[in-house]
Amino acid sequence: MKKSLLWIGGLILLAVILYTWLSGVYNGLVTSEQSVNKTWADVQGAYQRRADLIPNLVATVKQYANYEQQTLIQVIEARAKATKTDINIDPKNLDANTLAKFQESQGQLTSDLSKLLVIVEQYPQLKANENFMQLQNELERTENRINVERRNFNESVQQYNTKLLRFPTNLLAGMFGFSKRAYFEADKGAENAPKVDDLFNK
């Protein structure tokens, strides 16, 4: 009788230890995944902020730069493409291919905005316009915020992916439905300083 009670007590203790360990592993993964989701939402918010500034920026430039219609159209089209589906990507679908497409469309918008800002240099009245200067400053702050949020996202993904790869969590992550997330990578050609001619030839 005593042996049976000891066996039962031992099994219960083992079950409690196993449950505590498994729940700890699972909850740790959930916490890390939520951190990735939160930092991705911050990235989306920063890109959305940039997209929201563009219509006012384009409208202001249009008042002064009537001969630059093609560049204005390119900016508007790039914005439409970048905001169509990209900004609302589910963080659970952030594989390398999805993130590369996101970067590509956002990169095109960045390129077209750069062209627009280079053109502005030819219009002193526009450069002196208070509304334009405010929009340009907000755009610059937003670009800085995008860089910060992308870095935060990569750090969060690194912590999450590291947790997935560590033993013994790596044995259980797949069973619980957790998978690796992709990183933001440097934009193509980011290692080279842009030239004015390159901005117009993209």
C-alpha positions, 0 to 999 in steps of 0.5 A: 500500500505504501509503495503504491502511494509512493508511486502515485505521489512520484507520478503526480510530482513528475506530472507537475514538474513536466507541466510546469516546465512545458508551460514555462517553455510555451509561455516564454515562446508566447511572450517572445512572439508577442514582442515580435508582433508588437515591434512589427506593429510599430514598423507598420505604424511608422510606414503608415505615418510616412504614407499619410504625409505623402498626399499633402507633400505632393499637393504642396509641391504640385502648386509650385512644380507644375512641370514635374507631373511624371515624378508626382505621378510616380510618387502617388503610384508608389504610395498606392502600391506600398499601402495596398496590402503591404502595411497590413501584413500579418506578423505570423506570415513574415517569412523571408519572401514576404518581407523581401516584397514588403521592402521592395515596394517600400524601397520604390516609394523611398526612391521616388520620394528622393527624386521628388526632394531633389526636384524641389531644389530647383524651386526656391519658392517651394523651399521657402514655403512654411507648409512644405518645410513642415512636411519635409521635417515631419517626413525626415523624422518619420524616416528616422522613426522607420529606421529605429522601428526596423532595428527594434524589430530585428532585435526582437526577431533575433531574441525570438529566433534564438529562443526557438533554436535553443535546446530543449525549446527547439524540440517543442517549438514546432509542436506548439506551432512556433516558427522562425521569423525573417529579418529586415535586410539592408536595402539593395545598394545601401552600402553605396552613397546615392548619386543625384543621377542615380536617383533619376535613373531608378 
